């Protein structure tokens, strides 16, 4: 039995593009939530409603801390 808590509550996630350096790490870690806009040459959120579990690693891995919850 695992003591690991998981959060299934859906929350809204966003990318703070002013701080983003376009490393594309968010896309590499979860392409179901983040994708690349070829025209604007920047990442975007393609599915804003996510669980914390889906984006926890991405938030911790982002070098600029650009991945944020907007419903806090």
Secondary structure, 3 states (H helix, E strand, C coil): CCCCCCCCCEEEEEECCCCCCCCCHHHHHCCCCEEEECCCCEEEECCCEEEHHHHHHHHHHCCCCCEEECCC
